[in-house]
Amino acid sequence: MRKIGPYLAMGGILCSLAAASLMMSVLKTAQAAEPEVHTGAATDKGVTRDHNEDSFGVFDVARVYVVADGMGGHAAGEVASRMAVDTLWDFVRQPTWGLLDRVWPEARTNIILAAYREANRRILSDSMNTLEHRGMGTTMVSAVVRRGYVDVINLGDSRAYRYRKGKIEQVTRDHSLVQELIDSGKLKTEEEIARFPYKNIITRAMGTQPTVEADVFCEPIERGDIYILCSDGLTNEVTDAEIAEVLDRYGRDFDGAAKSLVERANAHGGRDNISVVLVGL
């Protein structure tokens, strides 16, 4: 009977070593299949604003990228956007992220959606309990790079675009009053849209309601793709064609391209904060 314990212990060690070896094999295979990612980012308060309420995150270790555009005034928007980005970081820096990232890649998008919900809870709670933060909120758009796909998640009117083979395409759809009127056919022409006086009304945002529902877009990767995450301070000033022209001119210099896009937005008026994160594959 005294010999059983040592043999069982040795068996347990061998099983553990076999499991660890199998896990390392899975991790190495999955990691090898991950696409290479290059990034660039820039932000600016713009010409007319006195402070920057945007926040962004380039979390290369987790292959997660995010832009948040805060609202609320008196620096409360800055608080909301930073809380949203920090909450994403809280989720993706956990040890379980690295495991799921390689063994079950689809799980990471569910984790980001959970982070969106938690960020909404934190922002709403702070807004209700801190007088100077009352009414604050933020939009947010993020990209999660996994094997073969980029999952784009958005809430509000911060946007994601995909630049592929010289052509640019908007991936996300704005959660805004003007977009709803366009979708319903009540605003039909560019002139009607340009004259619409309530373009700044957002229909979904973090911190403004107890629950939020973000949209998810699953995009197959092609080598050479560039994803553009940006606040509306860019898209309200710079056309899609201009964005594409800048990306074409700068090639794989993503920091240079991001800086140039911000400079163009300021040159066209810079009436809002501007943030850009570029994700090249």
C-alpha positions as CSV (number, residue, x, y, z in Angstrom):
1,M,0.0,0.0,0.0
2,R,2.8,2.4,0.7
3,K,4.0,2.1,-2.9
4,I,0.7,3.2,-4.4
5,G,1.2,6.8,-3.5
6,P,4.5,7.4,-5.2
7,Y,3.3,5.6,-8.4
8,L,0.1,7.7,-8.4
9,A,2.2,10.8,-7.9
10,M,4.5,9.9,-10.8
11,G,1.5,9.2,-13.0
12,G,0.1,12.6,-12.1
13,I,3.4,14.2,-13.0
14,L,3.6,12.4,-16.3
15,C,0.0,13.4,-17.1
16,S,0.7,17.0,-16.2
17,L,3.8,17.0,-18.4
18,A,1.9,15.5,-21.3
19,A,-0.9,18.0,-21.0
20,A,1.6,20.9,-20.8
21,S,3.4,19.6,-23.9
22,L,0.1,19.3,-25.8
23,M,-0.8,22.8,-24.7
24,M,2.5,24.3,-25.7
25,S,2.1,22.6,-29.1
26,V,-1.3,24.1,-29.5
27,L,-0.1,27.5,-28.5
28,K,2.9,27.4,-30.9
29,T,0.7,26.4,-33.8
30,A,-1.9,29.0,-33.1
31,Q,0.7,31.7,-32.5
32,A,2.4,30.9,-35.8
33,A,-0.9,31.5,-37.6
34,E,-1.4,35.0,-36.1
35,P,-1.1,37.8,-38.7
36,E,1.7,40.4,-38.3
37,V,0.3,43.7,-37.2
38,H,1.8,47.2,-37.6
39,T,0.2,50.3,-36.0
40,G,0.2,54.1,-35.9
41,A,-1.7,56.6,-33.9
42,A,-2.2,60.3,-33.4
43,T,-4.6,62.6,-31.4
44,D,-5.1,66.3,-31.1
45,K,-7.6,68.6,-29.4
46,G,-8.3,70.4,-32.7
47,V,-8.4,74.1,-33.5
48,T,-11.5,75.3,-31.6
49,R,-11.6,73.0,-28.5
50,D,-9.5,73.9,-25.4
51,H,-8.9,70.3,-24.3
52,N,-9.0,66.8,-25.7
53,E,-11.8,64.5,-24.6
54,D,-10.7,61.6,-26.9
55,S,-8.8,58.6,-25.6
56,F,-7.2,55.7,-27.5
57,G,-5.5,52.5,-26.8
58,V,-2.9,50.5,-28.8
59,F,-2.7,47.2,-27.0
60,D,-0.3,45.3,-29.3
61,V,0.3,42.5,-26.7
62,A,-3.4,41.6,-27.0
63,R,-4.0,42.7,-30.6
64,V,-6.7,45.0,-29.5
65,Y,-7.0,48.7,-30.7
66,V,-9.5,51.3,-29.6
67,V,-10.7,54.9,-30.0
68,A,-13.2,56.6,-27.6
69,D,-14.7,60.0,-28.0
70,G,-16.0,61.4,-24.7
71,M,-18.8,63.8,-24.2
72,G,-20.2,65.8,-21.3
73,G,-18.1,69.0,-21.1
74,H,-16.0,70.3,-18.1
75,A,-13.5,67.5,-18.8
76,A,-16.1,64.9,-17.9
77,G,-16.0,63.6,-21.5
78,E,-12.3,63.0,-21.0
79,V,-13.0,61.0,-17.8
80,A,-15.6,58.8,-19.6
81,S,-13.4,58.0,-22.6
82,R,-10.4,57.2,-20.5
83,M,-12.5,55.0,-18.2
84,A,-13.8,53.1,-21.3
85,V,-10.3,52.5,-22.7
86,D,-8.9,51.6,-19.3
87,T,-11.7,49.1,-18.8
88,L,-10.7,47.3,-22.0
89,W,-7.2,47.2,-20.8
90,D,-8.3,45.7,-17.5
91,F,-10.0,42.9,-19.4
92,V,-7.3,42.0,-22.0
93,R,-4.3,42.1,-19.6
94,Q,-5.7,39.2,-17.6
95,P,-3.7,35.9,-17.8
96,T,-6.8,34.1,-19.3
97,W,-6.7,36.4,-22.3
98,G,-3.4,35.0,-23.6
99,L,-4.8,31.5,-23.4
100,L,-8.1,32.2,-25.0
101,D,-6.3,34.4,-27.6
102,R,-4.5,31.3,-29.0
103,V,-6.7,28.3,-28.2
104,W,-10.2,29.8,-28.8
105,P,-9.7,33.1,-30.7
106,E,-13.4,33.9,-31.1
107,A,-13.7,34.1,-27.3
108,R,-11.7,37.4,-27.2
109,T,-14.5,39.3,-29.0
110,N,-16.9,38.1,-26.3
111,I,-14.5,39.4,-23.7
112,I,-14.4,42.8,-25.4
113,L,-18.2,42.9,-25.4
114,A,-18.1,42.1,-21.7
115,A,-15.6,45.0,-21.3
116,Y,-18.0,47.3,-23.1
117,R,-20.8,46.4,-20.7
118,E,-18.5,46.8,-17.7
119,A,-17.3,50.2,-19.0
120,N,-20.8,51.3,-19.4
121,R,-21.6,50.3,-15.8
122,R,-18.5,52.1,-14.4
123,I,-19.2,55.3,-16.4
124,L,-22.9,55.4,-15.5
125,S,-22.1,54.8,-11.8
126,D,-19.5,57.5,-11.7
127,S,-21.8,59.9,-13.6
128,M,-24.6,59.3,-11.0
129,N,-22.3,59.6,-8.0
130,T,-20.1,62.5,-9.0
131,L,-21.8,65.8,-9.6
132,E,-19.2,67.3,-11.9
133,H,-19.3,64.1,-14.0
134,R,-23.1,64.2,-14.3
135,G,-24.3,63.3,-17.9
136,M,-20.9,62.2,-19.2
137,G,-20.6,59.4,-21.7
138,T,-18.5,58.2,-24.6
139,T,-18.6,56.5,-28.0
140,M,-16.1,53.7,-28.7
141,V,-14.9,51.7,-31.6
142,S,-12.4,48.8,-31.3
143,A,-10.7,46.2,-33.5
144,V,-9.7,42.8,-32.3
145,V,-7.2,41.0,-34.6
146,R,-7.4,37.2,-34.6
147,R,-6.4,34.4,-36.9
148,G,-7.9,35.2,-40.3
149,Y,-10.3,37.9,-39.1
150,V,-10.6,41.4,-37.6
151,D,-13.6,41.8,-35.4
152,V,-14.7,45.5,-35.3
153,I,-16.9,46.5,-32.4
154,N,-18.6,50.0,-32.2
155,L,-20.9,52.0,-30.1
156,G,-21.8,55.5,-31.1
157,D,-20.4,57.5,-34.1
158,S,-16.7,56.8,-33.8
159,R,-16.0,54.8,-37.0
160,A,-13.9,52.0,-38.5
161,Y,-12.9,51.9,-42.1
162,R,-11.1,49.3,-44.1
163,Y,-8.5,50.3,-46.8
164,R,-7.9,47.5,-49.2
165,K,-6.1,47.6,-52.6
166,G,-6.5,51.4,-53.0
167,K,-10.2,51.5,-52.0
168,I,-11.7,52.6,-48.7
169,E,-14.9,51.3,-47.2
170,Q,-16.7,52.2,-44.0
171,V,-17.2,49.1,-41.8
172,T,-19.3,50.5,-39.0
173,R,-22.7,52.3,-39.0
174,D,-23.2,55.3,-36.8
175,H,-25.5,55.2,-33.9
176,S,-26.8,58.7,-34.5
177,L,-30.1,60.5,-35.3
178,V,-28.9,61.6,-38.7
179,Q,-28.0,58.0,-39.6
180,E,-31.4,56.8,-38.5
181,L,-33.1,59.4,-40.7
182,I,-30.9,58.4,-43.6
183,D,-31.8,54.8,-43.1
184,S,-35.5,55.6,-42.9
185,G,-35.3,57.6,-46.1
186,K,-36.2,60.9,-44.5
187,L,-32.8,62.4,-45.4
188,K,-32.0,61.5,-49.0
189,T,-29.6,63.9,-50.6
190,E,-26.2,65.2,-49.6
191,E,-27.7,68.7,-49.3
192,E,-30.3,67.6,-46.9
193,I,-27.8,65.8,-44.8
194,A,-25.4,68.8,-44.8
195,R,-28.3,71.1,-43.7
196,F,-29.5,68.8,-40.9
197,P,-28.9,70.8,-37.7
198,Y,-28.7,67.9,-35.2
199,K,-25.8,65.8,-36.5
200,N,-24.3,65.6,-33.0
201,I,-27.2,63.6,-31.4
202,I,-26.0,60.1,-30.6
203,T,-28.5,57.3,-30.1
204,R,-26.2,54.9,-28.3
205,A,-23.3,55.7,-26.1
206,M,-21.6,54.4,-22.9
207,G,-22.7,55.8,-19.7
208,T,-26.1,57.2,-20.8
209,Q,-28.3,54.2,-20.1
210,P,-28.2,51.1,-17.9
211,T,-27.6,48.7,-20.8
212,V,-25.9,49.1,-24.1
213,E,-25.7,47.0,-27.2
214,A,-22.6,47.3,-29.4
215,D,-22.4,46.2,-33.1
216,V,-19.9,43.6,-34.2
217,F,-18.6,43.2,-37.7
218,C,-16.4,40.2,-38.6
219,E,-14.1,41.0,-41.4
220,P,-11.9,38.4,-43.2
221,I,-8.3,39.6,-43.4
222,E,-6.4,40.1,-46.7
223,R,-2.7,40.8,-46.6
224,G,-2.1,44.6,-46.9
225,D,-5.4,45.6,-45.3
226,I,-5.4,48.8,-43.2
227,Y,-8.1,49.4,-40.6
228,I,-8.8,53.0,-39.6
229,L,-10.3,53.7,-36.1
230,C,-11.3,57.3,-35.6
231,S,-13.4,59.8,-33.8
232,D,-15.8,62.0,-35.7
233,G,-13.4,64.8,-35.4
234,L,-11.6,63.2,-38.4
235,T,-14.6,62.2,-40.5
236,N,-16.5,65.5,-40.1
237,E,-13.5,67.3,-41.7
238,V,-11.8,64.8,-44.0
239,T,-13.5,62.9,-46.8
240,D,-13.1,59.2,-47.4
241,A,-11.3,59.9,-50.6
242,E,-8.8,62.1,-48.7
243,I,-8.2,59.4,-46.1
244,A,-7.5,56.9,-48.9
245,E,-5.1,59.4,-50.6
246,V,-3.1,59.8,-47.4
247,L,-2.9,56.1,-46.7
248,D,-1.7,55.5,-50.3
249,R,0.9,58.2,-50.1
250,Y,2.4,57.0,-46.7
251,G,2.3,53.3,-47.4
252,R,3.5,51.4,-44.3
253,D,4.5,54.5,-42.4
254,F,1.4,54.4,-40.1
255,D,2.6,56.9,-37.6
256,G,3.2,59.4,-40.4
257,A,-0.2,58.7,-42.0
258,A,-2.0,59.1,-38.7
259,K,-0.3,62.4,-38.0
260,S,-1.1,63.6,-41.6
261,L,-4.8,62.8,-41.2
262,V,-4.9,64.8,-37.9
263,E,-3.2,67.7,-39.6
264,R,-5.7,67.6,-42.5
265,A,-8.6,67.7,-40.1
266,N,-7.1,70.7,-38.4
267,A,-6.5,72.4,-41.8
268,H,-10.1,71.9,-42.7
269,G,-11.3,73.6,-39.5
270,G,-10.5,71.3,-36.6
271,R,-13.8,71.9,-35.0
272,D,-13.6,68.9,-32.7
273,N,-11.0,66.6,-31.1
274,I,-9.4,64.2,-33.6
275,S,-8.1,60.7,-32.9
276,V,-6.8,58.1,-35.3
277,V,-5.5,54.6,-34.8
278,L,-4.3,52.7,-37.9
279,V,-3.9,48.9,-37.9
280,G,-2.0,47.5,-40.8
281,L,-2.0,43.7,-41.6
